[in-house]
């Protein structure tokens, strides 16, 4: 009887601990995790992945995202001194502009190489059709999300104000 009572107590305690809310809104909060889960679900559906393919693809995606984050971070670090210089009212020289152009070309090359390497790394378990879908997924998802936001928050025509139905 004591074992059953202990087991029930532990189960209830574990359930309560798991049921606690995640981090609040904002960067790194529970909404970021939800968005990532939705993206994984949509990508799995869009590419029509098998379990085996999904097990191989998602670690590669995480590694690629980590690499892209590093590139973005280094890009932001590059722009900081230039922004500070401009905010102080100093003008930029031709040498500064040459650095900017070289940096942009370099970053574009690095981003393209990272993307190409990522897709080439999936050729052992994704079909060419799935690889092309993988390349187009981000743009498709962004366009779909923007359309949903527009549809949801766009006010209707001025003359067509319909009263909302009461729920109660």
VOTI-17919 format. One record per atom (N, C-alpha, C): residue number from 0; chain; atom name; y, z, x. Coordinates in Angstrom, 3 decimals. Each point is the difference from the previous one (the first is absolute). Layout:
REC   num   chaine   atome          Y          Z          X
REC   NUM        A      CA          Y          Z          X
...
//
This chain:
REC   num   chaine   atome          Y          Z          X
REC     0        A       N     -1.189      0.000      0.823
REC     0        A      CA      1.189      0.000     -0.823
REC     0        A       C      1.258      0.000      0.871
REC     1        A       N     -0.053      0.782      1.114
REC     1        A      CA      1.147      0.050      0.891
REC     1        A       C      0.255     -1.353      0.647
REC     2        A       N     -1.076     -0.725      0.316
REC     2        A      CA      0.142     -1.318      0.618
REC     2        A       C      0.699     -0.974     -0.953
REC     3        A       N     -0.368      0.063     -1.262
REC     3        A      CA      0.602     -0.891     -0.991
REC     3        A       C      1.483      0.346     -0.179
REC     4        A       N      0.329      1.281     -0.081
REC     4        A      CA      1.392      0.429     -0.160
REC     4        A       C      0.827     -0.417      1.215
REC     5        A       N     -0.574      0.155      1.191
REC     5        A      CA      0.685     -0.398      1.223
REC     5        A       C      0.217     -1.511      0.029
REC     6        A       N     -1.009     -0.738     -0.386
REC     6        A      CA      0.087     -1.456     -0.032
REC     6        A       C      1.067     -0.468     -0.980
REC     7        A       N      0.042      0.613     -1.178
REC     7        A      CA      1.008     -0.365     -1.006
REC     7        A       C      1.395      0.337      0.507
REC     8        A       N      0.150      1.174      0.620
REC     8        A      CA      1.303      0.406      0.540
REC     8        A       C      0.467     -0.973      1.077
REC     9        A       N     -0.894     -0.351      0.910
REC     9        A      CA      0.362     -0.947      1.053
REC     9        A       C      0.362     -1.369     -0.568
REC    10        A       N     -0.730     -0.456     -0.984
REC    10        A      CA      0.272     -1.292     -0.627
REC    10        A       C      1.369     -0.010     -0.668
REC    11        A       N      0.299      1.063     -0.724
REC    11        A      CA      1.297      0.087     -0.679
REC    11        A       C      1.127      0.077      1.027
REC    12        A       N     -0.180      0.812      1.041
REC    12        A      CA      1.016      0.125      1.051
REC    12        A       C      0.234     -1.340      0.689
REC    13        A       N     -1.077     -0.687      0.345
REC    13        A      CA      0.129     -1.303      0.654
REC    13        A       C      0.694     -0.994     -0.925
REC    14        A       N     -0.329      0.033     -1.274
REC    14        A      CA      0.640     -0.883     -0.974
REC    14        A       C      1.487      0.254     -0.104
REC    15        A       N      0.388      1.279      0.016
REC    15        A      CA      1.422      0.344     -0.075
REC    15        A       C      0.743     -0.444      1.260
REC    16        A       N     -0.624      0.153      1.139
REC    16        A      CA      0.641     -0.417      1.242
REC    16        A       C      0.187     -1.515      0.060
REC    17        A       N     -0.984     -0.730     -0.448
REC    17        A      CA      0.087     -1.453      0.012
REC    17        A       C      1.010     -0.491     -1.030
REC    18        A       N      0.170      0.721     -1.088
REC    18        A      CA      0.878     -0.423     -1.086
REC    18        A       C      1.473      0.255      0.300
REC    19        A       N      0.312      0.656      1.105
REC    19        A      CA      1.388      0.270      0.324
REC    19        A       C      0.724     -1.311      0.262
REC    20        A       N      1.282     -0.091     -0.396
REC    20        A      CA      0.732     -1.248      0.199
REC    20        A       C      0.179     -0.297      1.487
REC    21        A       N      0.143     -1.280      0.310
REC    21        A      CA      0.192     -0.423      1.384
REC    21        A       C      1.424      0.246      0.435
REC    22        A       N      0.394     -0.727      1.010
REC    22        A      CA      1.348      0.134      0.506
REC    22        A       C      0.982     -0.522     -1.043
REC    23        A       N      1.247      0.470      0.024
REC    23        A      CA      0.977     -0.464     -0.983
REC    23        A       C      0.357     -1.473      0.233
REC    24        A       N      0.856     -0.484     -0.876
REC    24        A      CA      0.443     -1.390      0.122
REC    24        A       C      0.618     -0.228      1.364
REC    25        A       N      0.068     -1.256      0.382
REC    25        A      CA      0.667     -0.341      1.234
REC    25        A       C     -0.951     -0.535      1.035
REC    26        A       N      0.549     -0.326      1.162
REC    26        A      CA     -0.816     -0.578      1.058
REC    26        A       C     -1.138      0.923      0.404
REC    27        A       N     -1.174     -0.550      0.072
REC    27        A      CA     -1.151      0.781      0.406
REC    27        A       C     -0.591      0.837     -1.106
REC    28        A       N      0.573     -0.082     -1.196
REC    28        A      CA     -0.484      0.797     -1.110
REC    28        A       C     -1.167     -0.664     -0.698
REC    29        A       N     -0.359      0.591     -1.134
REC    29        A      CA     -1.168     -0.481     -0.719
REC    29        A       C      0.184     -1.408     -0.529
REC    30        A       N      1.227     -0.445     -0.189
REC    30        A      CA      0.219     -1.336     -0.536
REC    30        A       C     -0.325     -1.070      1.033
REC    31        A       N      0.194      0.304      1.263
REC    31        A      CA     -0.393     -0.931      1.050
REC    31        A       C     -1.503     -0.190      0.031
REC    32        A       N     -0.724      1.101     -0.191
REC    32        A      CA     -1.461     -0.067     -0.037
REC    32        A       C     -0.473     -0.792     -1.213
REC    33        A       N      0.651      0.221     -1.132
REC    33        A      CA     -0.365     -0.737     -1.208
REC    33        A       C      0.246     -1.494      0.187
REC    34        A       N      1.123     -0.335      0.612
REC    34        A      CA      0.330     -1.404      0.224
REC    34        A       C     -1.026     -0.642      0.923
REC    35        A       N     -0.397      0.720      1.028
REC    35        A      CA     -1.006     -0.529      0.917
REC    35        A       C     -1.333     -0.211     -0.705
REC    36        A       N     -0.384      0.932     -0.843
REC    36        A      CA     -1.249     -0.140     -0.742
REC    36        A       C      0.057     -1.195     -0.953
REC    37        A       N      1.161     -0.195     -0.631
REC    37        A      CA      0.150     -1.138     -0.894
REC    37        A       C     -0.087     -1.313      0.773
REC    38        A       N      0.617     -0.035      1.179
REC    38        A      CA     -0.045     -1.207      0.828
REC    38        A       C     -1.439     -0.303      0.414
REC    39        A       N     -0.755      1.017      0.362
REC    39        A      CA     -1.396     -0.196      0.392
REC    39        A       C     -0.803     -0.538     -1.175
REC    40        A       N      0.234      0.576     -1.164
REC    40        A      CA     -0.711     -0.452     -1.195
REC    40        A       C      0.344     -1.447     -0.320
REC    41        A       N      1.302     -0.335      0.025
REC    41        A      CA      0.428     -1.370     -0.298
REC    41        A       C     -0.541     -0.983      1.029
REC    42        A       N      0.036      0.387      1.279
REC    42        A      CA     -0.485     -0.882      1.056
REC    42        A       C     -1.493     -0.237     -0.143
REC    43        A       N     -0.740      1.038     -0.300
REC    43        A      CA     -1.444     -0.140     -0.200
REC    43        A       C     -0.286     -0.963     -1.144
REC    44        A       N      0.736      0.131     -1.064
REC    44        A      CA     -0.179     -0.871     -1.159
REC    44        A       C      0.444     -1.430      0.312
REC    45        A       N      1.147     -0.141      0.652
REC    45        A      CA      0.579     -1.319      0.298
REC    45        A       C     -0.893     -0.802      0.946
REC    46        A       N     -0.557      0.669      1.009
REC    46        A      CA     -0.855     -0.689      0.973
REC    46        A       C     -1.461     -0.086     -0.447
REC    47        A       N     -0.314      0.707     -1.081
REC    47        A      CA     -1.373      0.058     -0.492
REC    47        A       C     -0.944      0.464      1.111
REC    48        A       N      0.321      1.171      0.563
REC    48        A      CA     -0.740      0.537      1.135
REC    48        A       C     -1.310      0.648     -0.426
REC    49        A       N     -0.997     -0.138      0.858
REC    49        A      CA     -1.231      0.754     -0.170
REC    49        A       C      0.207      1.356      0.669
REC    50        A       N     -0.912      0.932     -0.216
REC    50        A      CA      0.122      1.319      0.626
REC    50        A       C     -0.024     -0.115      1.518
REC    51        A       N     -0.876     -0.860      0.501
REC    51        A      CA     -0.120     -0.187      1.451
REC    51        A       C      1.303     -0.550      0.583
REC    52        A       N      0.581     -0.974     -0.679
REC    52        A      CA      1.253     -0.574      0.471
REC    52        A       C      1.125      1.040     -0.036
REC    53        A       N      0.044      0.783     -1.059
REC    53        A      CA      1.037      1.021     -0.132
REC    53        A       C     -0.113      1.049      1.105
REC    54        A       N     -1.231      0.399      0.328
REC    54        A      CA     -0.207      0.983      1.066
REC    54        A       C      0.503     -0.512      1.340
REC    55        A       N     -0.064     -1.285      0.217
REC    55        A      CA      0.452     -0.574      1.264
REC    55        A       C      1.491     -0.313     -0.018
REC    56        A       N      0.518     -0.396     -1.173
REC    56        A      CA      1.389     -0.454     -0.075
REC    56        A       C      1.007      1.141      0.043
REC    57        A       N     -0.209      1.061     -0.756
REC    57        A      CA      1.030      1.017     -0.132
REC    57        A       C      0.328      0.749      1.294
REC    58        A       N     -0.963      0.284      0.881
REC    58        A      CA      0.401      0.569      1.291
REC    58        A       C      0.874     -0.967      0.820
REC    59        A       N     -0.294     -1.293     -0.096
REC    59        A      CA      0.821     -0.988      0.700
REC    59        A       C      1.408     -0.051     -0.587
REC    60        A       N      0.094      0.123     -1.321
REC    60        A      CA      1.317     -0.003     -0.635
REC    60        A       C      0.809      1.206      0.461
REC    61        A       N     -0.630      1.162      0.048
REC    61        A      CA      0.721      1.209      0.439
REC    61        A       C      0.481     -0.130      1.446
REC    62        A       N     -0.844     -0.558      0.852
REC    62        A      CA      0.396     -0.196      1.399
REC    62        A       C      1.160     -0.990      0.087
REC    63        A       N     -0.058     -1.054     -0.800
REC    63        A      CA      1.075     -0.998     -0.004
REC    63        A       C      1.303      0.619     -0.514
REC    64        A       N     -0.081      0.806     -1.055
REC    64        A      CA      1.192      0.656     -0.533
REC    64        A       C      0.620      0.942      1.029
REC    65        A       N     -0.838      0.678      0.751
REC    65        A      CA      0.486      0.901      1.047
REC    65        A       C      0.759     -0.798      1.071
REC    66        A       N     -0.556     -1.137      0.382
REC    66        A      CA      0.642     -0.854      0.994
REC    66        A       C      1.343     -0.525     -0.517
REC    67        A       N      0.040     -0.404     -1.265
REC    67        A      CA      1.237     -0.510     -0.591
REC    67        A       C      1.054      1.104     -0.060
REC    68        A       N     -0.426      1.226     -0.336
REC    68        A      CA      0.942      1.128     -0.020
REC    68        A       C      0.613      0.234      1.373
REC    69        A       N     -0.817     -0.106      1.047
REC    69        A      CA      0.514      0.168      1.366
REC    69        A       C      1.024     -1.078      0.321
REC    70        A       N     -0.269     -1.225     -0.403
REC    70        A      CA      0.940     -1.093      0.241
REC    70        A       C      1.318      0.249     -0.738
REC    71        A       N     -0.086      0.450     -1.236
REC    71        A      CA      1.215      0.293     -0.773
REC    71        A       C      0.793      1.130      0.636
REC    72        A       N     -0.719      1.018      0.485
REC    72        A      CA      0.664      1.136      0.636
REC    72        A       C      0.741     -0.453      1.250
REC    73        A       N     -0.648     -0.830      0.817
REC    73        A      CA      0.664     -0.476      1.214
REC    73        A       C      1.192     -0.890     -0.346
REC    74        A       N     -0.111     -0.720     -1.102
REC    74        A      CA      1.118     -0.839     -0.429
REC    74        A       C      1.184      0.863     -0.432
REC    75        A       N     -0.275      1.076     -0.730
REC    75        A      CA      1.082      0.898     -0.414
REC    75        A       C      0.650      0.661      1.214
REC    76        A       N     -0.809      0.365      0.980
REC    76        A      CA      0.541      0.608      1.219
REC    76        A       C      0.920     -0.974      0.743
REC    77        A       N     -0.330     -1.279     -0.040
REC    77        A      CA      0.821     -1.011      0.662
REC    77        A       C      1.382     -0.085     -0.643
REC    78        A       N      0.053      0.096     -1.328
REC    78        A      CA      1.262     -0.198     -0.706
REC    78        A       C      0.925      1.216      0.061
REC    79        A       N     -0.520      1.192      0.238
REC    79        A      CA      0.819      1.220     -0.023
REC    79        A       C      1.208     -0.056      0.938
REC    80        A       N     -0.178     -0.308      1.293
REC    80        A      CA      1.178     -0.013      0.877
REC    80        A       C      1.037     -1.045     -0.402
REC    81        A       N     -0.461     -1.115     -0.509
REC    81        A      CA      0.945     -1.030     -0.429
REC    81        A       C      0.803      0.461     -1.214
REC    82        A       N     -0.666      0.675     -0.943
REC    82        A      CA      0.705      0.526     -1.172
REC    82        A       C      1.038      1.036      0.412
REC    83        A       N     -0.385      0.885      0.907
REC    83        A      CA      0.919      1.039      0.470
REC    83        A       C      1.215     -0.644      0.662
REC    84        A       N     -0.250     -0.998      0.803
REC    84        A      CA      1.082     -0.704      0.694
REC    84        A       C      0.960     -0.643     -1.000
REC    85        A       N     -0.548     -0.620     -1.045
REC    85        A      CA      0.853     -0.656     -0.999
REC    85        A       C      0.746      1.023     -0.847
REC    86        A       N     -0.654      1.137     -0.323
REC    86        A      CA      0.653      1.033     -0.800
REC    86        A       C      1.168      0.633      0.740
REC    87        A       N     -0.080      0.036      1.320
REC    87        A      CA      1.104      0.543      0.798
REC    87        A       C      1.140     -1.002      0.139
REC    88        A       N     -0.192     -1.195     -0.521
REC    88        A      CA      1.054     -1.003      0.026
REC    88        A       C     -0.024     -0.882      1.232
REC    89        A       N     -1.015      0.137      0.814
REC    89        A      CA     -0.091     -0.829      1.193
REC    89        A       C     -0.569     -1.362     -0.378
REC    90        A       N      0.476     -1.005      0.689
REC    90        A      CA     -0.521     -1.342     -0.299
REC    90        A       C     -1.209     -0.275      0.897
REC    91        A       N     -0.878     -0.832     -0.509
REC    91        A      CA     -1.199     -0.353      0.739
REC    91        A       C      0.287     -1.187      0.902
REC    92        A       N     -0.605      0.015      1.154
REC    92        A      CA      0.209     -1.078      0.967
REC    92        A       C     -1.012     -1.123     -0.228
REC    93        A       N      0.209     -1.085      0.735
REC    93        A      CA     -0.954     -1.109     -0.057
REC    93        A       C     -1.361      0.439      0.530
REC    94        A       N      0.033      0.903      0.986
REC    94        A      CA     -1.249      0.521      0.554
REC    94        A       C     -0.776      0.784     -1.058
REC    95        A       N      0.718      0.794     -0.808
REC    95        A      CA     -0.640      0.741     -1.091
REC    95        A       C     -0.611     -0.958     -1.018
REC    96        A       N      0.732     -1.058     -0.311
REC    96        A      CA     -0.502     -0.975     -0.969
REC    96        A       C     -1.236     -0.712      0.534
REC    97        A       N     -0.017     -0.270      1.288
REC    97        A      CA     -1.170     -0.639      0.608
REC    97        A       C     -1.218      0.933     -0.085
REC    98        A       N      0.234      1.302      0.224
REC    98        A      CA     -1.080      0.981     -0.135
REC    98        A       C     -0.542      0.012     -1.426
REC    99        A       N      0.904     -0.063     -0.982
REC    99        A      CA     -0.404      0.016     -1.406
REC    99        A       C     -0.878     -1.211     -0.310
REC   100        A       N      0.436     -1.164      0.424
REC   100        A      CA     -0.761     -1.229     -0.275
REC   100        A       C     -1.360      0.046      0.680
REC   101        A       N     -0.033      0.434      1.236
REC   101        A      CA     -1.282      0.113      0.712
REC   101        A       C     -0.919      1.022     -0.660
REC   102        A       N      0.584      1.103     -0.436
REC   102        A      CA     -0.802      1.033     -0.658
REC   102        A       C     -0.576     -0.510     -1.318
REC   103        A       N      0.806     -0.685     -0.788
REC   103        A      CA     -0.480     -0.539     -1.278
REC   103        A       C     -1.145     -0.979      0.244
REC   104        A       N      0.161     -0.882      0.978
REC   104        A      CA     -1.063     -0.961      0.310
REC   104        A       C     -1.263      0.723      0.460
REC   105        A       N      0.165      1.003      0.830
REC   105        A      CA     -1.134      0.768      0.503
REC   105        A       C     -0.721      0.734     -1.137
REC   106        A       N      0.758      0.648     -0.885
REC   106        A      CA     -0.604      0.739     -1.103
REC   106        A       C     -0.714     -0.942     -0.965
REC   107        A       N      0.601     -1.143     -0.279
REC   107        A      CA     -0.665     -0.967     -0.880
REC   107        A       C     -1.315     -0.465      0.604
REC   108        A       N     -0.010     -0.221      1.297
REC   108        A      CA     -1.227     -0.412      0.682
REC   108        A       C     -1.056      1.097     -0.082
REC   109        A       N      0.401      1.244      0.258
REC   109        A      CA     -0.945      1.124     -0.058
REC   109        A       C     -0.559      0.192     -1.408
REC   110        A       N      0.863     -0.099     -1.019
REC   110        A      CA     -0.459      0.157     -1.387
REC   110        A       C     -0.978     -1.112     -0.375
REC   111        A       N      0.337     -1.233      0.377
REC   111        A      CA     -0.885     -1.133     -0.307
REC   111        A       C     -1.329      0.151      0.707
REC   112        A       N      0.036      0.410      1.262
REC   112        A      CA     -1.235      0.176      0.758
REC   112        A       C     -0.866      1.093     -0.616
REC   113        A       N      0.628      1.090     -0.409
REC   113        A      CA     -0.750      1.099     -0.627
REC   113        A       C     -0.658     -0.465     -1.288
REC   114        A       N      0.717     -0.772     -0.788
REC   114        A      CA     -0.551     -0.490     -1.269
REC   114        A       C     -1.145     -0.979      0.240
REC   115        A       N      0.180     -0.908      0.951
REC   115        A      CA     -1.040     -0.981      0.323
REC   115        A       C     -1.245      0.702      0.536
REC   116        A       N      0.197      0.953      0.895
REC   116        A      CA     -1.138      0.740      0.555
REC   116        A       C     -0.741      0.765     -1.099
REC   117        A       N      0.752      0.571     -0.935
REC   117        A      CA     -0.613      0.727     -1.111
REC   117        A       C     -0.880     -0.926     -0.835
REC   118        A       N      0.525     -1.154     -0.359
REC   118        A      CA     -0.767     -0.927     -0.839
REC   118        A       C     -1.182     -0.574      0.775
REC   119        A       N      0.202     -0.318      1.273
REC   119        A      CA     -1.118     -0.504      0.802
REC   119        A       C     -1.105      1.048      0.128
REC   120        A       N      0.368      1.264     -0.028
REC   120        A      CA     -0.973      1.083      0.108
REC   120        A       C     -0.855      0.175     -1.255
REC   121        A       N      0.397     -0.666     -1.084
REC   121        A      CA     -0.759      0.116     -1.243
REC   121        A       C     -0.942     -1.178     -0.224
REC   122        A       N     -0.010     -0.959      0.909
REC   122        A      CA     -0.795     -1.212     -0.227
REC   122        A       C     -1.507      0.239      0.025
REC   123        A       N     -0.433      1.124      0.554
REC   123        A      CA     -1.438      0.262      0.050
REC   123        A       C     -0.561      0.493     -1.337
REC   124        A       N      0.878      0.498     -0.887
REC   124        A      CA     -0.506      0.527     -1.271
REC   124        A       C      0.758     -0.498     -1.226
REC   125        A       N      1.088     -0.744      0.170
REC   125        A      CA      0.705     -0.589     -1.137
REC   125        A       C     -0.124     -1.518      0.061
REC   126        A       N     -0.086     -0.620     -1.152
REC   126        A      CA     -0.039     -1.458     -0.058
REC   126        A       C      1.413     -0.537      0.243
REC   127        A       N      0.132     -1.277      0.347
REC   127        A      CA      1.347     -0.568      0.185
REC   127        A       C      0.886      0.146     -1.242
REC   128        A       N     -0.593     -0.135     -1.169
REC   128        A      CA      0.769      0.174     -1.241
REC   128        A       C      0.527      1.427     -0.097
REC   129        A       N     -0.842      0.970      0.319
REC   129        A      CA      0.430      1.400     -0.047
REC   129        A       C      1.071      0.271      1.053
REC   130        A       N     -0.098     -0.642      1.145
REC   130        A      CA      1.004      0.188      1.047
REC   130        A       C      1.364     -0.522     -0.454
REC   131        A       N      0.011     -1.155     -0.657
REC   131        A      CA      1.268     -0.545     -0.505
REC   131        A       C      0.552      0.908     -1.088
REC   132        A       N     -0.871      0.495     -0.870
REC   132        A      CA      0.444      0.933     -1.034
REC   132        A       C      0.573      1.264      0.627
REC   133        A       N     -0.619      0.460      1.084
REC   133        A      CA      0.486      1.185      0.709
REC   133        A       C      1.413     -0.238      0.527
REC   134        A       N      0.231     -1.186      0.534
REC   134        A      CA      1.333     -0.340      0.519
REC   134        A       C      1.048     -0.071     -1.103
REC   135        A       N     -0.397     -0.435     -1.186
REC   135        A      CA      0.963     -0.160     -1.092
REC   135        A       C      0.109      1.239     -0.884
REC   136        A       N     -0.854      0.983      0.218
REC   136        A      CA     -0.045      1.166     -0.883
REC   136        A       C      1.305      0.776     -0.016
REC   137        A       N      0.564      0.269      1.147
REC   137        A      CA      1.201      0.838      0.056
REC   137        A       C      1.154     -0.624     -0.776
REC   138        A       N      0.223     -1.289      0.203
REC   138        A      CA      1.068     -0.686     -0.731
REC   138        A       C     -0.259     -0.024     -1.496
REC   139        A       N     -1.253     -0.249     -0.376
REC   139        A      CA     -0.362     -0.024     -1.415
REC   139        A       C      0.224      1.376     -0.626
REC   140        A       N     -0.414      1.035      0.706
REC   140        A      CA      0.137      1.359     -0.521
REC   140        A       C      1.475      0.388     -0.124
REC   141        A       N      0.793     -0.370      0.986
REC   141        A      CA      1.434      0.317     -0.030
REC   141        A       C      0.672     -0.714     -1.184
REC   142        A       N     -0.342     -1.271     -0.192
REC   142        A      CA      0.591     -0.768     -1.102
REC   142        A       C     -0.407      0.580     -1.347
REC   143        A       N     -1.260      0.364     -0.141
REC   143        A      CA     -0.502      0.592     -1.243
REC   143        A       C      0.689      1.331     -0.290
REC   144        A       N      0.177      0.822      1.031
REC   144        A      CA      0.654      1.304     -0.172
REC   144        A       C      1.459     -0.176     -0.401
REC   145        A       N      0.696     -0.923      0.650
REC   145        A      CA      1.397     -0.247     -0.346
REC   145        A       C      0.128     -0.484     -1.440
REC   146        A       N     -0.907     -0.861     -0.424
REC   146        A      CA      0.032     -0.503     -1.372
REC   146        A       C     -0.240      1.125     -0.995
REC   147        A       N     -0.936      0.885      0.314
REC   147        A      CA     -0.265      1.141     -0.888
REC   147        A       C      1.229      0.893     -0.120
REC   148        A       N      0.669      0.233      1.127
REC   148        A      CA      1.202      0.838     -0.023
REC   148        A       C      1.083     -0.669     -0.839
REC   149        A       N      0.198     -1.298      0.183
REC   149        A      CA      1.008     -0.722     -0.776
REC   149        A       C     -0.317      0.060     -1.489
REC   150        A       N     -1.261     -0.245     -0.342
REC   150        A      CA     -0.393      0.012     -1.412
REC   150        A       C      0.167      1.379     -0.620
REC   151        A       N     -0.260      1.010      0.779
REC   151        A      CA      0.033      1.355     -0.530
REC   151        A       C      1.428      0.517     -0.177
REC   152        A       N      0.883     -0.343      0.925
REC   152        A      CA      1.334      0.589     -0.016
REC   152        A       C      1.103     -0.960     -0.415
REC   153        A       N     -0.332     -1.239     -0.259
REC   153        A      CA      1.018     -0.963     -0.406
REC   153        A       C      0.358      0.245     -1.462
REC   154        A       N      1.287      0.160     -0.276
REC   154        A      CA      0.377      0.167     -1.405
REC   154        A       C     -0.174     -1.327     -0.744
REC   155        A       N     -0.269      0.088     -1.270
REC   155        A      CA     -0.174     -1.193     -0.814
REC   155        A       C      1.329     -0.673     -0.278
REC   156        A       N     -0.033     -1.097     -0.751
REC   156        A      CA      1.250     -0.682     -0.358
REC   156        A       C      0.921      0.938     -0.778
REC   157        A       N      1.315     -0.216      0.131
REC   157        A      CA      0.980      0.896     -0.610
REC   157        A       C     -0.121      0.057     -1.522
REC   158        A       N     -0.211     -1.121     -0.636
REC   158        A      CA     -0.045     -0.027     -1.458
REC   158        A       C     -1.334      0.457     -0.567
REC   159        A       N     -0.971      0.224      0.847
REC   159        A      CA     -1.348      0.308     -0.455
REC   159        A       C     -0.363      1.444      0.321
REC   160        A       N      0.764      0.918     -0.545
REC   160        A      CA     -0.282      1.411      0.261
REC   160        A       C     -0.935      0.523     -1.078
REC   161        A       N     -1.236      0.154      0.375
REC   161        A      CA     -0.974      0.520     -0.937
REC   161        A       C     -0.073      1.509      0.144
REC   162        A       N     -0.130      0.647     -1.116
REC   162        A      CA     -0.141      1.450      0.042
REC   162        A       C     -1.406      0.330      0.450
REC   163        A       N     -0.092      1.019      0.806
REC   163        A      CA     -1.305      0.448      0.459
REC   163        A       C     -0.696      0.735     -1.138
REC   164        A       N     -1.287     -0.193     -0.058
REC   164        A      CA     -0.779      0.698     -1.021
REC   164        A       C     -0.116      1.461      0.389
REC   165        A       N      0.095      0.835     -0.990
REC   165        A      CA     -0.180      1.435      0.251
REC   165        A       C     -1.481      0.278      0.141
REC   166        A       N     -0.294      0.851      0.913
REC   166        A      CA     -1.394      0.344      0.245
REC   166        A       C     -0.480      1.126     -0.878
REC   167        A       N      0.898      0.761     -0.564
REC   167        A      CA     -0.391      1.154     -0.803
REC   167        A       C      0.463     -0.146     -1.424
//
